[in-house]
Amino acid sequence: MQENEGCNVHGHIAVNKVAGNFHFAPGRSFQQSNMHVHDMGGMLAGKTYDFTHDIHALSFGESIGFHNPLDGSLKLQDPDAGAMIYQYFLKVVGTRIQYRNGTIINTNQFSVTEHSRDPSKTPQNSGLPGVFFNFDISPMLVLYTEYRKPLAHFMTDVCAIVGGVFTVAGMVDGAIYAAAKLKQKVELGKAI
């Protein structure tokens, strides 16, 4: 990539239902002793990297119209800062939606905690600069079920609302009547 260039990433990643991460970082990546390693090969020497990023949409599973917390998120890196580390810690919760017509959609929702730091301001300049998404899959499942109330329940709710309105109106009417009677007695001089 040339200076002042950026990239736009779009895709799908298949992951197991265990904690993990995916990230965007400079360097050549490879596996060594069962570890994921980035060879920077002097990439940071005398250069600054701008990890400004704009997350248009991020979802785990089928996107069904929920607004996820990182959708539309923009992080602008301070031009005076070194190459930054941006970390997103995601808690992913399975979600099942059951519609009245029998359609079932299995997807996920997530919450996020963000953290950013300049690795040059840490002991031993530790940390690989980049954008990191660390996710943890919850064993819980949220179940949304769409259903229709029977007409009898709807009518009961309507009657309860109408009854409540009449009760409040009766109380207000009684208070106004009592105040008018008291005022009338005061005007006639019969009040205690």
N, C-alpha and C positions, 0 to 999 in steps of 0.2 A: 504494500500500500504506500502511496506517495504521501508527502506532507500535506496536511489540510484535507485529506480525503477521509471518507467514512464508509460505512457499509450498512446495508439493510438486510436483516436476517429474517427469514420466514421458514417455518418448517414444523415438523412433528417429531417428537422423540418418544420412543417406546421405553418405558422404565418398569422395573419390577416394583411390587408394592412393598418396598422397604425404603428406609431413609437413604438419601443420596444427594447429589448435586450435579448441576451442569453450569458451565461458566464460559466466559469469553475473556481470553487473556493472551498476551503476546508470547511469542516463542514457539519453538517446535515441541510438540507434546509426544511423549512415549511412555511405555510401561517399563518400570524397572523394579524388580523384587516385589511384584504385586502392588506397586505404587504408581500413581499417575504423576508424571514429572514434566516440567516445562524447562527446556533448555533455552535460556535467554541469550546465550552466546554474545554477550556484550551489547545487547539491544538497548539497554537503558543508559549506557555510558554516553553522557553528553546530549542525550535526546530527552524530549518531554513527550509524553503520550497523553492525549486527551480522551478520557473515558466517559465523556458526556454521552448520555443515552436517553432514548425516548422509547418507552414500552407502549406500543400501540394496543396490544392485546396479549394477555397470557392466560391460558386456561389449562386445566388438567382434565382431560376427557372432553366429551362433546360440549361445545359452546351452545348454551340454550337461552341466551338472552340475559343471564345474570350479569350484573356489573361487578367484575372482580376488582379487588383493591389496587392492583397495579395497572389496570387499563388506563391509558392516557397519561401515565406517569413520565415526567421529564426530569432528569437530573443534569444540571449544568455544572461542569467542573470549573472551579476557580482557575483562571489562567495563570495565577501566580503559584498555584499548588503544583506539587510534583505529580507523578503518575499515581492516581488514587486507587484504593480498593473499595469497591461498592459491594456490600453484602446484603442479601435479602434472605431472611429466614422465614420459610413458608410452612404453615401447619395446614396440611391437606386433609379434608374430611369428605368421605364418600357421601354421595347424595343420590337418592333414588326418587324419581318423580313418577307417580302413577296417575294417569289421566282417567276421566270417567269412561272414555271409549275403550279402555283396556291397554292403551299404549304405555309402555314403561321405558323410561330413559334413565340410564345409569351414568352419572357424571360425578364431578367433584367440585367443592368450593374450597377456598383457602383464606386464611388470614396471614398477615405479613408483618414482620418487624424489620426495619431497615437500619443499616449501620454503614458509615463510610469513614475512612481514615487515610492518612498519608503515610505509607510505609516508611518513608525517609525520616519521619518524626518518631519512630519506634526504636526500641533497643535493637542493635545489630541490623538496622534497615530491613527488618523481617517482614515478609509477606510478598506475595506475587500480586502485582497490580492487575486490575481487571474488574469484571462484573460477575459476581458469583450468586447463584440461586441455590440455597441449601433447603431441601424439603424433607419433611417428616410426615409420614402417612399415619393418620389417626386410625385406631381400631374401631372407632364409632361410625355409625351410619345415620345420616339425616334422611327421614322419609317424609316426603310431601305427598299427600293423597288428595286428589280433587274429588269432591263429592257434592251432591245437591241435597239440600234439606228437603224432607217431605213437605207437602203443602200444609199438613196439619201443624207442623212445627213453625212454619212461616206465619200461619194465621195466629198461633199462640203468641208469637213474638209481637205481631201487630197489635193484638188485643192488650198485651202487657204495656206497650208504649202508649196506646190510646188511654188505658186506665191510669197510667202514671200522669199523663197530661191532665186528665180530668181531676185527679187528686190534687195536683199542684194548683190548678186553677181554682178549685174549691177552697184551698187554704188561703190563697191570695184574696179571693172574694170575701172570705170570713174575716180576714185581717182588715180589709178596707171597710167592711160593714161595721166592725167593732170600733174602728177609728172614727168613722162618721158619727156613730151613736155617742161616743165620748165627746166629740166636738160639739154635738148638739146639746148635750147636758151641760157642758162648760158655758155655752152661750146662754142657756136658761138659768145658770147659776145653781144647778142641782148637783154638780160634781162634788165629791168629797175632797 
